[in-house]
């Protein structure tokens, strides 16, 4: 399983002090079938805990996900700042998810090389 975050998400998690271990844990839960919300089109919404707190009051992360292959953190928001994403945003995220999930390893490696994507280290545990 390869796990990536977009450039936007990398800035978001740095600002909110969310560590890669918390992101990996969200994907590990999805791999076990524990999915907070299936948004269709390869998108999931997974909860991620605030540092030092639980998941319920934490962050919501929108993830492009393909079982046993790859996951891309596309967007995140704090639950106390926003209830959910609107339909237009959801469609845009589905389009981005379809593009990313269709890429081969060479294209993903190129995305990492340009900084468009960051791979979470040790994604294959």
N, C-alpha and C positions, 0 to 999 in steps of 0.2 A: 504494500500500500504506500503510494507516494502522496504526501500531503503538502499543499501549497497555500500561500496567502498572497493576495494581490498587493500591489504597492499601496493602495488605499488602506487595506486592512492592516498591513504592516505598520503604517503610521498610527492607525486607530488603536491597535493593541499596545503599541509603545506608549502612547499618550495615556491610556487607561491602565497601564501596568499589568496587562494580561500576559502571562508567560506561555511559551510554546507548549509546555506540559499540559496546561489547561485546554489548549486547542486540540492536542493529541487525545486527551481524555474524552472530549466531545465526539471525536471520530471513532474512538474505541467503543463508546456506547452505541454509536450507529452500527458498527460492525457486529455488535451483539444483538442488534434488532431494537435497541432502545432509542427511538426517534421521537423527538418532541413534537414535530409537525412535518408531514410530507406535503410540500407545496406543489408537487407535480413538475414535470419537465426536468427531472434530475436534481431538483432543489429540495433541500431540507432546512428546517429551522431548528437549531440546537442551542440549548442554554449553556452558558459558560459562567462560572462563578466569578464574582468580584474577588479580588485578592483579600484573603482573610475572612471571606463570608461564603454563604451558600449560593447555589444556582438560582433559587427562586427570585431573588431581588437583584440578579446580576445582569448579564448581557445576553442579547439574542444575536446569534450569528447565522447568516444565510450562507449555506454551503452547497456548491455543486458537487454531487457525490455519485460515484459509481462503485458499487460493492466490490471489495477485494482488489480494486485497481488504483483509484485516485480520488482525492478530495481537494476542493479549492474553496478557501474561505473568501467569499465575495463581498460581504457587507456585514456590518455589525452596528448595534445600537443598544443603549441602556434602556431597560424596561421602564424606568421612571421618567425617561425623556420622551418616549414614543411608544404607542401601543402596538403598531404594526406598520407594514409597508403597504402602499396603495397598489391598485391593479396595474397602473402604468409602470411603476417601479418593478413589480413582479414580472411583467412581460419582458422588460429590459434585462432583468437578471436571468430569466429563462434563456434568452437569446445568448447572453454571455456564457451561461453554463453549457449550452449546446456546442458553442465554439470551442470552449476549453476542453470539454470531455471528448471531443472528436480529435484533438491533437495527438500526434504520435510523440514518442519520447524525444526525438530530435527537436521538434518544435517546442516542447516544454523546456528542454535544456537551453534552447536559444532564448526563451522568455526569461529564464533565470539569469542567463548571461547578460541580458540587457537591463535587468532590474525590474522588469514588468511583473515578474513573479519571484517570490522567495520560497524556497523549499524548506520545510521544517525538518531539521536534522533528525536522523534516526527514525524517519517515518515508517520504516519497515521493521517493526518489532514483532 
